[in-house]
Amino acid sequence: MTTLSVPDMSCGHCRASIETALKPLPGVEQISFDAEARKVSVTGPAPASQLIAALDAIGFPASVAG
């Protein structure tokens, strides 16, 4: 599982946009959200760099949560 920090995720529309961007990527099996902590967890073998690039492309800068 990869957990990403997405500081600009603030509403349901943000969540929907993020899910739409990540869901079709190869290796993404499941997506879960922690809206309060502004984190997205992705289950599956998709590389973090691919996830971050997809979010960056739609205007949501992200980083691997530590």
C-alpha positions as CSV (number, residue, x, y, z in Angstrom):
1,M,0.0,0.0,0.0
2,T,1.2,3.5,-0.8
3,T,-0.1,6.5,1.3
4,L,0.1,9.9,-0.3
5,S,-0.2,13.3,1.4
6,V,-2.4,15.5,-0.7
7,P,-2.6,18.8,1.1
8,D,-4.9,20.5,-1.4
9,M,-7.6,17.8,-1.1
10,S,-10.4,19.7,0.8
11,C,-13.8,18.5,-0.5
12,G,-15.9,15.8,-2.1
13,H,-15.2,17.2,-5.5
14,C,-11.5,16.9,-4.9
15,R,-11.9,13.3,-3.8
16,A,-13.9,12.5,-6.9
17,S,-11.3,14.1,-9.2
18,I,-8.5,12.2,-7.5
19,E,-10.3,8.9,-7.7
20,T,-11.0,9.4,-11.4
21,A,-7.3,10.1,-12.0
22,L,-6.0,7.1,-10.1
23,K,-8.6,4.4,-10.7
24,P,-7.6,3.6,-14.4
25,L,-3.9,3.4,-13.7
26,P,-2.3,-0.1,-14.0
27,G,-1.7,-1.6,-10.6
28,V,-4.3,0.4,-8.7
29,E,-6.6,-2.1,-6.9
30,Q,-8.3,0.0,-4.2
31,I,-8.3,3.7,-3.2
32,S,-9.2,4.9,0.3
33,F,-9.3,8.5,1.6
34,D,-8.6,10.1,5.0
35,A,-10.1,13.5,4.2
36,E,-9.3,15.0,7.6
37,A,-5.6,14.1,7.3
38,R,-5.7,14.8,3.6
39,K,-4.2,11.5,2.7
40,V,-5.0,9.0,0.0
41,S,-4.0,5.3,0.3
42,V,-3.7,3.1,-2.8
43,T,-3.6,-0.7,-2.6
44,G,-1.8,-2.5,-5.4
45,P,1.5,-2.5,-7.2
46,A,1.3,0.9,-8.9
47,P,4.5,2.8,-8.3
48,A,4.3,5.9,-6.1
49,S,5.9,8.0,-8.8
50,Q,3.1,7.1,-11.2
51,L,0.5,8.0,-8.6
52,I,2.1,11.3,-7.8
53,A,2.5,12.2,-11.5
54,A,-1.2,11.5,-12.2
55,L,-2.3,13.7,-9.3
56,D,0.2,16.4,-10.3
57,A,-1.3,16.4,-13.8
58,I,-4.8,17.3,-12.4
59,G,-3.5,20.0,-10.1
60,F,-3.1,18.1,-6.8
61,P,0.6,18.1,-5.8
62,A,1.2,15.0,-3.7
63,S,4.1,13.3,-1.9
64,V,4.6,9.9,-0.1
65,A,3.3,10.3,3.4
66,G,6.0,9.6,6.0
